[in-house]
Amino acid sequence: MVKEYQLGLEKRRKSLSVGKVFLYLILFIGALCSLFPFYWMFVMATNPTHLIASIPPAVIPGSHTIENFRNVLNRIDFFGSMLNSLIVSAAVTFGQLFLCSLAGYSFAKIRFPGKKVVFAIVLGTMMVPKQLGLIPSYILVAKWLGWLGQLQSVIIPYLVGAFGIFWMNQYIKEAIHDELIDSAKIDGCSNFRIYYNIVVPNILPAFATLGIIVFMQVWNDFMWPMVMLPQLNNTTIMVALRNLNDLHASDYGMIMSGVFWATAPLIVIFLSFNRLFIESLTQGAVKG
């Protein structure tokens, strides 16, 4: 009986080891497929156009990194546009983290008349295409407020988002127990004191996830900044990169160099908050 039990354990270990090897192989192939576009973008950013368009194309980094980036600097105000994108993305991100978490806490833990109706209306706005509000938003921001060509025109309209409210509402419901809120109220804490001292320290992973999503969304936004920031010397990086594409001929090495260096901040942001991002997505997946 003991020998049979030991043989059974050995078979299970072998099967588990084979399964793990297969799983790691699948994950490794998936990681390569995910990283290959970034590698290919870097290869194109370091090679001249004739090598990129050749058959077969260049598959290793070239020696035109500085030259291609110098051409980018000659065509657009790259660093000025990067600074504008950083200001806009950071302002919108911090604004949404504060306002959406505050609204999410209100919907999750505070009782008030019409809460379900208001929350349903907020969720309903997520189903309305952004393009439908382009003209009314332009009239409001550009004509009435006179913000055309100014950075606040692409910051203020995005300080609150329906997805951010929904995300924070769901996370706070699961992460913050009602007993903890009730105990704080018995001790005389106000709603904002409870939010600041109890809720905020316990939802840092949700902050990281929402921050990454909002920052990437605002950084990559093209349509609204193109409408509200028409001046090439005062626009965001995504609108500025559009001007690298010439009508008659395209220098793909120069274009991909600009795209590569414009993507670098997003990679840094994601790697910096990667641990909290994963932690928020797995919150509640394991019961302990």
PETA-V558334 format. One record per backbone hydrogen bond with DSSP energy under -1.0 kcal/mol. CO is the residue of the C=O (numbers start at 0). NH is the residue of the N-H. E is the energy in kcal/mol with one decimal. If there is no record, write none. Layout:
co/nh/e
CO/NH/E
CO/NH/E
//
This chain:
co/nh/e
0/4/-2.2
1/5/-2.4
2/6/-2.7
3/7/-2.2
4/8/-2.1
5/9/-2.4
6/10/-2.2
7/11/-2.1
8/12/-2.4
9/13/-2.3
10/14/-2.6
11/15/-2.5
12/16/-2.6
13/17/-2.5
14/18/-2.3
15/19/-2.4
16/20/-2.3
17/21/-2.3
18/22/-2.3
19/23/-3.0
20/24/-2.1
21/25/-2.2
22/26/-2.5
23/27/-2.5
24/28/-2.4
25/29/-2.4
26/30/-2.4
27/31/-2.2
28/32/-2.3
29/33/-1.8
30/34/-2.2
31/35/-2.0
34/38/-2.1
35/39/-3.1
36/40/-2.2
37/41/-2.2
38/42/-2.4
39/43/-2.4
40/44/-1.8
45/63/-2.5
47/51/-1.6
48/52/-2.4
50/57/-1.1
63/67/-2.7
64/68/-2.0
65/69/-2.4
66/70/-1.9
67/71/-1.6
68/72/-2.2
69/73/-1.6
70/74/-1.2
71/75/-2.3
75/77/-1.7
76/80/-2.4
77/81/-2.4
78/82/-2.2
79/83/-2.1
80/84/-2.5
81/85/-2.4
82/86/-2.6
83/87/-2.7
84/88/-2.8
85/89/-2.5
86/90/-2.5
87/91/-2.5
88/92/-2.4
89/93/-2.6
90/94/-2.2
91/95/-2.7
92/96/-2.5
93/97/-1.9
94/98/-2.7
95/99/-2.2
97/101/-2.0
98/102/-2.5
99/103/-2.9
100/104/-2.3
101/105/-1.9
102/106/-2.4
103/107/-1.9
104/108/-2.6
105/109/-1.5
111/114/-1.4
113/117/-2.6
114/118/-2.5
115/119/-2.1
116/120/-2.1
117/121/-2.3
118/122/-2.4
119/123/-2.0
120/124/-1.4
122/125/-1.3
123/126/-1.4
128/131/-1.2
130/133/-1.2
132/136/-2.1
133/137/-2.2
134/138/-2.5
135/139/-2.3
136/140/-2.8
137/141/-2.7
138/143/-1.9
139/144/-1.7
140/146/-2.2
146/149/-2.2
149/152/-1.6
150/153/-1.6
151/155/-2.0
154/157/-1.4
155/158/-1.6
160/164/-1.9
161/165/-2.5
162/166/-3.1
163/167/-2.4
164/168/-2.4
165/169/-2.3
166/170/-2.2
167/171/-2.7
168/172/-1.8
169/173/-1.3
170/174/-2.7
171/175/-2.1
176/180/-1.3
177/181/-2.6
178/182/-2.3
179/183/-1.8
180/184/-2.0
181/185/-2.2
182/186/-1.6
183/188/-2.4
184/187/-1.4
189/193/-2.4
190/194/-2.3
191/195/-2.8
192/196/-2.7
193/197/-2.0
193/198/-2.1
194/199/-2.6
198/201/-1.1
199/202/-1.4
202/206/-2.1
203/207/-2.4
204/208/-2.3
205/209/-2.6
206/210/-2.7
207/211/-2.3
208/212/-2.3
209/213/-2.9
210/214/-2.6
211/215/-2.3
212/216/-2.2
213/217/-2.8
214/218/-2.6
215/219/-2.0
221/225/-1.9
222/226/-1.6
223/227/-2.5
224/228/-2.5
227/148/-2.8
230/233/-1.5
235/239/-2.1
236/240/-2.4
239/242/-1.2
240/243/-1.8
241/244/-1.1
249/251/-1.1
250/254/-2.5
251/255/-2.7
252/256/-1.5
253/257/-2.1
254/258/-2.3
255/259/-2.5
256/260/-2.2
257/261/-1.6
258/262/-1.3
259/263/-1.1
262/266/-1.5
263/267/-2.1
264/268/-2.5
265/269/-2.4
266/270/-2.5
267/271/-1.9
268/272/-1.5
272/276/-2.1
273/277/-2.4
274/278/-2.2
275/279/-2.1
276/280/-1.6
277/281/-1.7
281/284/-2.2
//
